[in-house]
Amino acid sequence: METKYKKIWQLALPYLRKGKRKDFVLHTKGVVKAMEMILKKERGDKNILIPAAILHDVGWAEVSEKIQISEKKSDMRLGLKLHLDFAPEIIDETLSKNGYTKKEIKEITEIVKFHQLHKPRKRNKLLLIDADNLSDIFKEQFYSDAKSYKNNPKDFLEIRKRNKFHTKTARKIFYRETKKREKESKKLNSLFLIHAYYNDDGDDSGWEDC
C-alpha cells in the first residue's frame, strides 16, 4: 500500500475495529487487495478507488452492537442501510485530513454509499462492488467470516459461490480462489472424520500434527 493510502488506513482503523458483525479490519485489507488486483487489468481511478476500498465499511462503527450481531433479517437490512448512512461524515473527516478536494471526497462518498442495496451503473461504483465481493473468497477472510457467521467451511463456500461480479477480472480471480477453498474444504472434512474416528477409540495421537 502506498504511503498516501497508509495515512488513510491509519485513520480508518479505529472505526473498523468498532465493527462487531465480523472482523472488518481483515475484511478491509481483503477489499484493498482485491481492488489492487482488479485495477491491474481493469480501467479505474486508483486515487479514488483505493480510498473507497479502505473506507467502505467505516460506517459500521456507528451501528449499534445489538443490530450488528442480530440474526433477524430486518435488523441485518437495517444495519446495511445505517452503515451506508453513517459513512459520509467519517469519510469527509478522514479525507479532508489527507488533502483530498471536495470533489474527490464527494465522488468517493458516492461510491461507498452505493456499494450495497443499490444497482449502480458507473464503473468506479461497480469496481468497488466487485472488490468487496471478491474479498469474501480470500483464504484468511473466508475462514474468519465462516466463524463469525457460525457456518462450517463447506456450507459457507456454497453461500459465497453466489457472489456476482461485473468484471471479467474479478470473476477469473474468484473462480481460481474458489477452487482453492474447495480443495481445503475437502481436506478439512477428511481431517474431521479422522479426528472423530480416533476420538471414538479414545486415541487422538497425531491429531496435533494434521
N, C-alpha and C positions, 0 to 999 in steps of 0.2 A: 504494500500500500504506500502510495506516495506521501511525502511529508505533509502536504497541504490537506490531505484527506485524513491523516492520522490525528490532526488537531480536531477535526470534526468528530472523529471516532471517540476521542477522549472526552469530549463534551457530551456525547450521546450515551456513554457508558452508564452514568448514574441513572438515567431514565430506563435504559434497557434492563438494568439489574432490579428494578422495581416490578417488572413483569412477573406474574405468578402462573400464568397459563402454561408456560413451558420455559425452557432456557433461551431467552431472547438474545442473550449475548452470543451464544453458539449459533443460533439461527441467523442472526445478522451477519456474522462472519461468513456463513454459508452463502447468503444472498449477495454479499460483496464479491465473493469468489466466483459465484455463478455469473454475475454481471460482467466481471472482467473476462471470463471465458467467452461469453456471448459476444462481447464487443471486439474480440479478436477476429470474428467472422462477419458480424452484422454492423450495419451503419447506425451510429448513435453518438450523442454528445456526452463524452466521458465526464466532462466538468459538471454536467447536470445529473447524470445518471448514477455516478458513484456516491455523491452526497445523498441522493434519493434512496439508494440502497441502504446506506448507513442509518438514515433517519426514518425509514418507512414504518417502523413499529414503535417509535418512542412514545406515541400516544397511549400505549398500554399502561404507562406509568401512572396515568391519572384515572384509570378504570379501577373500580373497587375490587378488592381481592374476592369478595363474595361473588361478583359477576364473573370474574375471570375463571374461577375454579368450578363454577356451576356446570352441571351436565344437562340442564334444561335447554332445549333448542332456542327458546325465546331469549334466554339470558346470553347464549352464545352469539346470537344475531345482534343483540343489543351491545354486547362487548365489541363486536366488529365495528358497529356503527360509531360507538363512542371513541374508540381508539383513533378513528379517522377524524372525528370532530375535534379531539384534543391535540392532534398533531401540529396544526398550523402555527400555533403560538410558540411551541417548543422549537419548531424548525426555524421560524423567524428569528428568535433569540439566538439560536446556535449559529446560524449562518451569518447573521449581522456581525458577530464577533470574529468572523473569518473573512471579512472583506467582500462578501457577495453583494451584488447590487439588488435593488428591489425587484427588478425584472427577473433576475435569476432566481431569487427566493420565491417569487410568485410561481414560476414555472416548476420548480422543484416541489413546492407545496401542492400544486395541482396534480402532479404525477403521483405523489404519495396518497392524496385524497381519493384517487380513482383506482388504486391498485386492488381494491376489493369492493364487492357489492355494486360494481358498475361494469359496463362493457364499452370501454373507450376505443377510439379509432386511431388516435395519434400514436406514432411509432414509439416515442420515448415512454409513454404510458404502458404500451404493450410489452416493451422490453423489461420493465420492472416487474410486471406480472409473470413473465417467463422466468426471470431470475428468482423470484420468490418461490415459484412452484418447483423450479429445478433444484433449489437448495434442499428441498424435502427428501431427496433421494441420496444425498451425500452421506457417507457412512456414519460419521460421528453424530450428525444431527438426526439421522433416521432412527438410530437406536435410542437416542435421548428422547425423541418425540414419542416413540413407541412406549417407553416407560412412563412418560408424563401422561399419555392418554390411556395408560393401562391396557395396552394391546400386546399380544405376542408378535414377534417379528414377521412370522408367516402371514398372519391375518392383516397386519398393518401394511405389509407390502402390497396386498391386493387393494387396499384403500388408496395407497399412494399411486398405484398404476392408473388411477382415474384422472390424474393431473393432466390438464390440457395445455397446449403451447401454441404460440403464434409464429414462431420462427423455426426454420429447419435446423439451425444450430442447436437450439435448446432441446429439440426432440431427439437429435442424434446423441447428445450427451446424456440425456435422461435414459434412453434405451441402453446405452453402454453401462451406466451405473446400476440400472435395474437388474441387468444380468449378473452383476457382481453381488447384489443383495440376494438374488435368488440362490446363488451358489452358497453364500454364507448361511442363508435360512435353512437349506438342506443339511448343511454341516451341523448347525446348532441343533436341529431336530434329532439328528443321529446321536449327537453327544448327550442330549437329554434322555434318549431311550437307553443308552449305555449306562448313564448315571442312575436311572430308575432301576435297571436290572441289578446293578451292584448294590444299590440300597436295599433292594428286596432280599438279597443274600447276606446283607449285613457287612458287605465288603466294598468300601469306596476307595480302596487304594488305587493310586494312579490318577484319580479324577483331577487333582490339582494340576497335573501336567497336561491336561487336554486343552 
